[in-house]
Amino acid sequence: MKKAFIEFFIALIIVNAAIAGEPQSTTIGTIHRDTPEVDRLIPEGAVIEVLAEGFAWSEGPVWIKDGSYLLFNDIPQNTTYRWREQDGLTIFLRPAGYALGSNPPGAELGSNGLFVHPQTGQLVMCDHGNRCLTVLNRDNWTKSVLLDQFDGKRLNSPNDLVISSGGQIYFTDPPYGLSGPDYPGKELDFNGVFHLSPDGELRVVSKALDRPNGIGLSPDEKTLYVANSGERRLWLAFDLAADGTAGNSRIFYDASSFDRYGPGGACDGMAVDASGNLWATGPGGVMIFTPEGKHLGSIDPGALVSNCAFGGPAGNELYITADMYLCRVKVNAQGIGY
């Protein structure tokens, strides 16, 4: 207990130093150039910059274009942070998730995945600690519940989401925000991938994954990608119809036995660039795939990676949340919508 308290205290000092504006110029990790093709996506001399550090578990990065800043979460510390080039790290929202009552569902109280709704501009949050999807009301800094049930039963703990240009919302609902797989408050008997249509109809995309996690869309919005962070480390791809419904699932890439760079983490969050390449967090960092599922190389910060997102003024900066770090790599790829 004493050791844990000391580590937590040191982490707070580091985070507060970053918020105070101390310069962050550290570089970490390795960029693995496993194929020549990766060189067109990541320029020679690119490095993994540490922009801020000292978090308990960083997650859910999203670039806010109209303010030119990045938002991301520290889930255990129940905080959403803002990082901006000119003024560094500041607190954006606290509490970011569970706020009321004395019986939280688990230790992960904060929000997880974040996404800006392409039609309304509102920030939609996987409200991990409150077991729902919420929308942030920036005029009064309150949140409205978008969805918290399926078939009359409470969701587990929404993890990550993506929204199409037409307002189709896809999200994953593993039990990571609960106290454990046998948490007595778990009402659904599966861990699902869901589709919420603009007219409010909620459909199950899949019940097949034991721990559905990261999720993303191809640039033409005809393919949905879902990561599984459970017993099998893999990504599935689903075909999407014109009305947003999903079908024809298939394995995009199976990383269950991938150990090229040593022991790695689970398949977690992802970003898709404008050319359709997947930048998917998994064993050994951010694994880069072609749309056909060929692994080109990886960005390995040397820490467990949770998620990534494109941002920056031109959309060619990849922001990475990795355990205690917020990192950035300047790349030749560009995010969707730039």
Protein Blocks (a to p, Z undefined) as FASTA:
>chain_A
ZZmmmmmmmmmmmmmmmmnopacfbdedjdddfbfklmmmmcghiacddfbghifbdghi
acdfklopaddddfklopacdddfklopadfbdcfbdfedjbdfblblbccddcddfklo
pacdddfknopacdddfknopacdfbfceehiacfbdfbdcddfkopacddddfklpnbj
klfklmbfcdcdddddfkopacdfbfkbfbdcbdcddfklpaccdddfbfbgcddddddd
fkopaehiadfbdcklgcknopadddddddddfkopacdddehiaadddfkopafbdcde
hpacfbdcdedjkopaccddehjaccddddfbdcehZZ
